Amino acid sequence: ERVRLSKREVVEMVVLTMADFAEQHYSWQDELFGGASVLECPSGRASSVLWPGDGRPGLWVSFVSQLGALVAASAKGGEGEEGGAAGGDGSIRSEGEEGDGSIRSDGGGGSRGENGGGDGRVVVPPVFHHCSKVLTRDDEEEARDLYWRCVSMRGMAMADGAEGEQDEREADLRRATQLNPFVAEPFVLLAQLLNRRGAHEEAKEAANQAVGLFTAWDKRVPFGGWVAMARIQAQLATERRYPQHPMQFLNLGKLDLAGQ
């Protein structure tokens, strides 16, 4: 049976799917699907996969960036209320498109086609440079693996004088942010390493970059915790200091109410 949808309805479903993946997906889902596309739904494997897995960030960013590209293309292409039709093969077809398909930036930071449904606008999320960039699966996986090596294979603690190990980690995190510049957590870790060695200006830049990117990629820590740590690293960089004693780390973010 053929179901007819307006382009705006299709775009809204795609954007909700993007948000759903960003909020929920991590490595457990990758294990369930055995590395295959989420659309292929292989059977016979899921029963052997134990929840919650190892907690690594999931490989969902490339897929979501492709969905974003579809949203951006829809905004540029204009809107027809009879625009999208989902056939038996699952494809989406555009029909009856009207308007000039122009895009402008709205007050919330998104981009909107001037001729969508409702008030005539298709909203383009601000992620992936307003959905103008697509991340390859290979780059995503390499970046994730570099990040995970930094946080788990050798642990985060470094012995006194192990500067070579810090240099290696810093290089891995820099490479990870280059391969996948759309997630925040590698920037947060990089800011910590930079603050530790006194490169406070670079640390502040990395921390501020993180604050503008958050999409809950590394779900081992709640979203708010990552945002707080990024802001703390930016503050430490501004103050040009870094804690040395364990209690100083535990008190990061502590409010000095007596001094206010």
Secondary structure, DSSP 8 states (H G I E B T S, - for coil): --EEE-HHHHHHHHHHHHHHHHHH-BHHHHHHHTTS-TTT---SSGGG--TTTT--B-S-HHHHHHHHHHHHHHHHH-B-TT-EEE-TT--EEE-S-BS---EEE-TTS-EEETT-STTT-EEE-SHHHHHT----HHHHHHHHHHHHIIIIIS-S---TT-HHHHHHHHHHHHHHHHH-TT-SHHHHHHHHHHHHTT-HHHHHHHHHHHHTT----STTS-HHHHHHHHHHHHHHHHHT----SHHHHHTTT---GGG-
